[in-house]
Amino acid sequence: MKKVIIIGGGVAGLGAALKVKRAAEAGHDVGFVLFEKDDRLGGKIKGAIVETEFGRFVVDGGPDSFLTAKPAVHRIAKLCGIDSHKMPTDEARKGTLILKGGRVYPMPDGVMQFAPTKFLPFATTGLFTWPGKIRAGWDLFVPKKVVPEGQLNDETLEHFIVRRMGREILERLAEPLVGGVHGSDPAQMSLAATFPNLLEMEQKYGCMIKGFLAQRKMVEAMRKKHPPDPKNPKTFFTAFTGGMHEFSEAMADAAGPDKLRTGVGVTSLSRAEDGTWTATLSDGTAETADSVIIATESWAAEPLVRPLDEGIADALAEIPASSSATASFAFDEGEIGIDTNKFGVLCPAIEKSTLLAATYSSTKWPGRAPKGKVLMRAFLGGPQNQAIMEKGDEELTQVALAELRRILGINPKAEPIFHRFFRWTGGMPQYTMGHLDRVALIEERSKQVSGLALAGGSYRGVGLPNCIESGEQAVTKVLADCGIEYDEVEEKRSY
């Protein structure tokens, strides 16, 4: 039997484990063992079910959802028997606030990604100055960038937004969106690696406004042709009724707990002349196999790969990562003294807040808190505020609470029913300029190392669907190296 060692128990590693298991069930003589250095599986998917005298709260410590349009999570949820546990956002209460000058302003209706598509809401908002609004509209007249044939079309998000729509749109809209959602710095992030649709849109339509207007018309036409099912609404993001950790736990159960070893890390890798791999483990033992999948952060993969291929290791070392944290607080709705009929608030870096953003979890996701109670989640850290991550957990929790009170106007006498804190050290890879070249080099050189593949959010997408697919693609590669051809297309169709 061909054996695969999987290093890392996040969704990329679990996705790889599930695929190896499916290959075995399809009749291929293959098996796996997965090692996770932490005492739990799920990686950045972590949460808690908090039982109180008032009822149950569902807390997400990492990602609280996934992009509905991407199929991987839907497919795996169906495979694991929890497809019926998926839930949409509460669109009746949808809305985002943005901090400006100590006040919060609603994001104007019609804003798609970083561009306005409705004139009146954008013209009347207090979020932007009139010079800023006029400069944004100038996007209609700024000529598109000329890209020489054969050259990669890329630039930083900051350069692109300022070039097309001005610095005010960058500072008040684009930066807080990518800071709060992606944990990225627009001055460093590669547009081709993060938002290639913007580059394509400029080339096709000449500007962002025309491109998003065309996109909005297409969406409206599709809704007329295929009216939404009120009993099964499709929203931009989807979650699970038991929290996102319900999904990772279901993946682990489906993969087979007897093959998943927690609390044991891999400290080094070696490959014999006959192609056999040996993983030295943190408990002093060793494991041999025919292939290895490293499904960790790039900075954790780098020392494991360096003895095998200096070129891959050097490229991995050039992928930076930032640290962040989330702090969730439960309140009595009657005590906090604010309107929670929004999804949350974004805090632009220009405001000098210690928060990146805050989500009204119990508004966005029905059932996250008992009736009459509120669950909020604050985000801290990010690439532009790494210094704050040097503080301890309790101090950061108090910082987050103080900022929620200051920004949202929460009654200072309203004390949390409970709080939960989650820290993610080096958890957010940064797709900086040159990222696609680095990833291409990693992939090309990995092809030359039989039985080795890398997976995870450090390469071609940080979302859960991307991570799952990267783990599955890694399995396809190492099985092929072992002479096993597994029809991935037919396998996906079957679910």
C-alpha positions in Angstrom: 0.0 0.0 0.0 1.2 3.5 -0.8 1.2 5.8 2.2 0.9 9.5 2.4 2.1 11.6 5.4 0.1 14.8 5.8 1.6 17.6 8.0 -1.0 20.0 9.3 -4.6 19.5 10.5 -6.2 22.6 9.1 -8.8 22.4 6.4 -6.1 22.0 3.7 -4.7 19.0 5.5 -8.1 17.6 6.3 -9.2 18.1 2.7 -6.1 16.1 1.6 -6.9 13.4 4.1 -10.5 13.1 2.9 -9.3 12.8 -0.7 -6.8 10.0 0.1 -9.6 8.2 1.9 -11.9 8.6 -1.1 -9.2 7.3 -3.4 -8.9 4.2 -1.2 -12.6 3.8 -1.2 -12.5 4.0 -5.0 -10.2 0.9 -5.0 -6.7 2.4 -5.0 -4.2 0.9 -2.6 -3.4 4.0 -0.6 -3.6 5.3 2.9 -2.5 8.2 5.1 -1.5 9.4 8.5 -1.9 13.1 9.5 0.2 14.9 12.1 -0.9 18.1 13.8 1.4 19.7 16.4 -1.5 21.3 18.3 -3.9 19.3 20.5 -6.8 20.1 18.2 -7.7 19.9 14.5 -9.2 22.6 12.3 -6.3 25.1 12.1 -7.7 28.6 12.1 -11.3 27.2 12.3 -11.8 27.4 16.0 -14.8 28.3 18.1 -16.8 27.6 21.2 -20.3 26.7 22.3 -20.9 28.7 25.4 -23.8 27.5 27.6 -25.1 30.2 30.0 -28.1 30.7 32.2 -29.7 32.6 29.3 -29.1 29.9 26.7 -26.5 28.9 24.1 -24.0 31.2 22.4 -22.1 30.1 19.3 -18.7 31.8 19.0 -16.4 31.7 16.0 -12.8 32.5 16.8 -11.4 32.3 13.2 -13.4 32.6 10.0 -17.1 32.8 10.5 -18.1 31.9 7.0 -17.1 31.0 3.4 -17.8 32.4 0.0 -21.0 30.8 -1.2 -20.1 30.9 -4.9 -17.1 28.6 -4.4 -18.1 24.9 -4.4 -15.6 23.1 -2.3 -17.2 23.6 1.1 -20.6 22.8 -0.2 -19.3 19.6 -1.7 -17.4 18.5 1.4 -20.4 19.4 3.7 -22.6 17.2 1.6 -20.0 14.4 1.8 -19.8 14.8 5.6 -23.6 14.8 6.0 -23.9 18.4 7.3 -25.2 20.1 4.1 -28.5 20.8 5.8 -26.7 22.7 8.5 -25.6 25.5 6.2 -27.1 28.9 6.9 -27.3 32.3 5.0 -26.7 35.7 6.5 -29.8 37.7 7.6 -30.1 39.9 4.6 -33.0 41.8 6.2 -30.5 43.3 8.6 -27.6 43.7 6.2 -25.4 46.8 6.4 -21.9 47.9 7.2 -20.7 50.9 9.1 -17.4 52.7 8.6 -15.6 54.8 11.2 -14.7 58.4 10.4 -13.7 61.1 12.8 -15.1 59.3 15.8 -18.5 58.7 14.1 -19.8 55.7 12.2 -21.4 56.2 8.8 -23.3 53.6 6.8 -21.5 52.3 3.7 -23.4 53.8 0.8 -25.9 51.6 -1.0 -24.7 50.5 -4.4 -21.0 50.2 -3.5 -19.6 47.0 -5.1 -16.2 46.0 -3.8 -14.5 49.4 -4.0 -16.6 51.3 -6.4 -20.0 53.2 -6.4 -22.7 52.0 -8.8 -25.6 54.2 -7.5 -25.2 58.0 -7.8 -27.6 59.4 -5.1 -26.4 57.3 -2.1 -22.8 58.0 -3.0 -23.4 61.8 -3.5 -25.3 62.2 -0.2 -23.1 60.2 2.1 -21.0 61.9 4.7 -18.3 59.3 4.5 -16.5 61.1 1.7 -15.8 64.8 1.0 -17.0 66.4 -2.2 -13.5 66.5 -3.6 -13.2 62.8 -2.8 -16.5 62.0 -4.5 -15.6 64.0 -7.6 -12.2 62.3 -7.8 -13.9 58.9 -7.5 -16.2 59.7 -10.4 -13.1 60.6 -12.4 -12.6 56.9 -12.8 -14.9 57.2 -15.8 -12.3 59.3 -17.6 -8.9 57.9 -16.4 -7.5 55.9 -19.3 -6.9 52.2 -18.7 -3.3 51.0 -18.1 -1.4 49.8 -21.2 0.1 46.4 -20.5 2.9 45.4 -22.8 2.3 42.0 -24.5 3.7 39.1 -22.5 4.1 41.2 -19.3 2.2 40.3 -16.1 -0.5 42.9 -15.4 0.0 43.7 -11.7 0.4 46.5 -9.2 -0.4 47.1 -5.6 -4.0 47.7 -4.6 -3.0 51.1 -3.2 -1.5 52.2 -6.6 -4.5 50.9 -8.5 -7.2 52.5 -6.3 -5.3 55.9 -6.1 -4.7 55.9 -9.8 -8.3 55.2 -10.7 -10.4 56.7 -7.9 -8.2 58.7 -5.6 -6.6 58.4 -2.2 -9.8 59.1 -0.2 -11.5 56.0 -1.6 -8.4 54.1 -0.7 -8.3 55.3 2.9 -12.0 55.3 3.6 -13.2 52.3 1.7 -10.6 50.0 0.1 -8.1 49.8 3.0 -10.7 49.1 5.7 -12.3 46.4 3.5 -9.0 44.6 2.8 -7.7 45.3 6.4 -10.9 43.9 8.1 -11.6 41.0 5.7 -8.1 40.0 4.3 -5.8 41.4 7.0 -3.7 42.9 4.3 -1.8 46.2 3.6 -2.9 47.8 0.3 0.5 49.4 -0.1 2.1 45.9 -0.3 -0.6 43.5 -1.7 -0.4 42.2 -5.2 -3.6 42.8 -7.1 -3.0 40.0 -9.5 -2.8 37.6 -6.6 -5.7 38.9 -4.6 -8.2 40.8 -6.9 -7.3 39.9 -10.5 -10.9 40.7 -11.4 -10.2 44.4 -11.0 -7.3 44.3 -13.4 -9.4 42.3 -15.9 -12.3 44.7 -15.4 -10.1 47.8 -16.2 -8.9 46.2 -19.4 -12.4 45.1 -20.5 -14.5 48.1 -19.5 -11.9 50.9 -19.2 -12.8 51.7 -15.6 -14.2 50.2 -12.4 -17.5 52.0 -12.4 -18.5 50.8 -15.8 -17.3 47.3 -14.9 -19.3 47.1 -11.7 -22.4 48.6 -13.3 -22.3 45.8 -15.9 -21.8 43.3 -13.2 -24.8 44.7 -11.3 -27.0 44.5 -14.4 -26.0 40.9 -14.9 -26.8 40.0 -11.3 -30.2 41.8 -11.6 -31.0 40.0 -14.9 -30.1 36.6 -13.4 -32.4 37.3 -10.4 -35.3 38.1 -12.8 -34.6 34.9 -14.8 -34.1 32.8 -11.7 -35.9 34.4 -8.7 -34.4 33.6 -5.3 -36.0 30.8 -3.4 -37.2 32.4 -0.1 -37.0 29.0 1.6 -33.4 28.5 0.5 -31.8 31.9 0.0 -28.3 32.2 -1.4 -26.3 35.0 0.2 -22.7 36.1 -0.5 -21.4 34.3 2.6 -22.6 31.0 4.1 -21.9 29.6 7.6 -23.0 26.6 9.7 -25.6 26.6 12.4 -23.1 25.1 15.0 -20.3 27.5 14.0 -17.6 27.0 11.5 -15.9 24.5 13.8 -18.8 22.2 13.1 -17.5 21.9 9.6 -13.9 21.1 10.5 -15.0 18.6 13.1 -17.2 16.9 10.5 -14.2 16.7 8.1 -12.1 15.1 10.8 -14.8 12.6 11.7 -15.2 11.7 8.0 -11.5 11.3 7.4 -11.1 8.8 10.3 -10.0 9.9 13.8 -7.7 6.8 14.0 -5.5 8.3 11.2 -5.3 11.8 12.8 -2.6 12.3 15.4 -2.8 15.6 17.4 -0.2 16.9 19.8 2.6 15.6 17.5 4.6 17.8 15.2 7.0 16.9 12.4 10.5 18.4 13.2 12.3 17.3 10.0 11.9 15.4 6.7 14.3 13.3 4.7 14.1 11.3 1.5 16.1 8.1 0.8 17.5 7.2 -2.6 14.7 4.7 -3.2 12.1 7.6 -2.7 11.0 6.6 0.8 10.2 9.6 3.0 11.0 9.7 6.7 9.3 12.3 9.0 11.0 12.7 12.4 8.3 13.5 15.0 8.4 15.8 18.1 7.8 12.8 20.4 11.2 11.3 19.3 9.7 8.7 16.9 9.7 8.6 13.1 7.2 7.7 10.4 8.0 6.5 6.9 5.9 6.9 3.8 5.9 7.1 0.0 5.0 10.7 -0.1 4.5 13.9 2.0 2.0 16.7 1.9 3.0 19.8 3.9 -0.3 21.6 4.7 1.0 24.3 7.0 1.8 28.0 6.8 4.6 28.8 4.5 6.9 29.9 7.4 6.4 26.5 9.1 7.0 24.6 5.8 10.2 26.4 5.0 12.5 24.7 7.6 11.1 21.3 6.6 11.8 21.9 2.9 15.2 23.6 3.2 17.2 20.3 3.4 15.4 19.0 0.4 15.3 22.0 -1.9 16.9 25.4 -1.2 15.0 27.1 -4.0 11.6 26.2 -2.7 12.6 27.1 0.9 13.9 30.5 -0.2 10.6 31.3 -2.0 8.6 30.1 1.1 10.7 32.4 3.3 9.7 35.4 1.1 6.0 35.0 1.8 5.3 37.2 4.8 2.6 36.6 7.4 0.9 38.9 9.9 -0.6 38.0 13.3 -4.1 38.9 14.5 -6.6 38.1 17.2 -10.4 38.1 17.7 -12.3 38.9 20.9 -16.0 38.0 21.2 -18.3 39.6 23.8 -21.8 38.7 24.8 -24.1 41.4 26.2 -27.7 41.9 27.2 -29.4 43.7 24.3 -31.4 45.9 26.7 -28.3 47.2 28.4 -25.9 48.1 25.6 -27.9 51.1 24.4 -27.0 50.9 20.7 -28.8 49.8 17.5 -27.4 46.4 16.4 -29.3 46.2 13.2 -26.1 46.1 11.1 -23.5 43.4 10.3 -20.7 45.4 11.8 -18.2 48.2 11.5 -14.9 48.7 9.7 -12.1 50.9 11.1 -9.8 52.6 8.5 -6.1 52.7 9.5 -6.3 56.5 9.1 -8.5 56.6 12.2 -5.7 55.2 14.4 -8.1 52.7 16.1 -6.6 49.6 17.6 -9.5 47.6 16.0 -9.5 46.5 12.4 -13.2 45.8 12.5 -16.1 44.5 14.5 -18.9 42.1 13.6 -22.4 41.9 15.2 -22.3 38.1 15.1 -25.8 37.6 16.4 -27.2 40.0 13.8 -25.3 38.6 10.8 -26.0 34.9 11.8 -29.4 34.1 13.4 -29.0 31.7 16.3 -25.6 32.8 17.5 -27.1 34.2 20.7 -30.3 33.6 22.7 -33.2 36.0 22.2 -32.6 39.3 23.9 -28.8 38.9 23.9 -26.1 40.2 21.6 -22.8 38.6 20.5 -20.1 40.9 19.1 -16.6 40.1 17.7 -13.7 42.5 17.5 -10.6 42.0 15.2 -7.2 43.2 16.2 -3.7 43.2 14.6 -3.1 43.1 10.9 0.1 44.0 9.0 -0.2 47.7 9.9 -0.6 47.2 13.6 1.7 44.2 14.6 3.1 46.0 17.6 -0.2 45.5 19.5 0.1 41.8 19.2 2.9 41.9 21.8 0.3 42.5 24.5 -1.1 39.6 26.5 -4.4 38.0 25.9 -6.3 39.7 28.8 -4.8 43.1 28.0 -5.9 42.8 24.3 -9.3 41.7 25.4 -9.7 44.9 27.5 -8.3 47.0 24.6 -10.9 45.5 22.3 -13.8 46.1 24.8 -12.7 49.7 25.4 -12.6 50.3 21.6 -16.0 48.8 21.1 -17.4 51.1 23.8 -15.7 54.1 22.3 -16.5 53.5 18.6 -20.0 52.1 18.9 -21.2 54.0 21.9 -21.9 51.0 24.1 -23.3 51.9 27.5 -20.2 51.9 29.8 -22.3 50.3 32.5 -23.1 47.3 30.3 -20.8 44.5 31.3 -20.2 41.5 29.1 -21.9 38.3 30.1 -18.7 36.5 29.0 -15.9 36.9 26.5 -13.7 34.6 24.5 -10.3 35.5 23.0 -8.5 33.8 20.1 -4.9 34.6 18.9 -3.5 33.8 15.5 0.3 34.2 15.4 1.6 34.4 11.8 -1.8 33.2 10.7 -2.5 35.5 7.7 -0.2 35.1 4.7 0.5 38.4 2.8 0.2 38.2 -1.0 2.8 40.9 -1.7 4.1 42.0 -5.1 5.8 39.1 -6.8 3.7 36.5 -5.0 2.5 34.7 -8.1 6.1 34.4 -9.3 7.1 32.9 -6.0 4.2 30.4 -6.0 5.0 29.5 -9.6 8.6 28.7 -8.6 7.4 26.7 -5.6 5.0 24.6 -7.8 7.5 24.1 -10.6 10.4 23.0 -8.3 8.0 20.8 -6.3 7.1 18.9 -9.5 10.8 17.9 -9.7 10.6 16.3 -6.2 8.7 13.1 -6.4 6.3 12.5 -3.6 6.3 16.1 -2.3 3.5 18.7 -2.4 2.6 21.8 -0.5 -0.9 23.0 0.4 -2.7 25.7 2.3 -3.7 29.4 2.3 -0.2 30.7 1.7 -0.3 30.1 -2.0 -3.4 30.6 -4.2 -6.2 31.8 -1.9 -6.8 32.2 1.8 -10.5 31.2 1.9 -11.7 27.9 3.1 -12.7 26.6 -0.4 -9.2 27.5 -1.7 -7.5 25.7 1.1 -9.6 22.6 0.7 -8.9 22.5 -3.1 -5.1 23.1 -2.5 -5.1 20.0 -0.3 -7.0 18.0 -2.9 -4.6 19.1 -5.6 -1.6 18.1 -3.5 -3.1 14.6 -3.2 -3.5 14.4 -7.0 0.2 15.3 -7.4 1.6 12.8 -4.9 -0.6 10.0 -6.0 0.5 10.5 -9.6 4.1 10.4 -8.4 3.3 7.0 -6.9 1.7 5.9 -10.2 -1.9 6.3 -9.1 -4.2 8.2 -11.4 -7.3 9.2 -9.5 -10.0 10.9 -11.6 -10.6 14.1 -9.7 -13.3 15.4 -12.1 -15.5 12.3 -11.8 -15.0 12.2 -8.0 -16.2 15.8 -7.7 -19.2 15.1 -9.9 -20.3 12.3 -7.7 -20.9 14.6 -4.8 
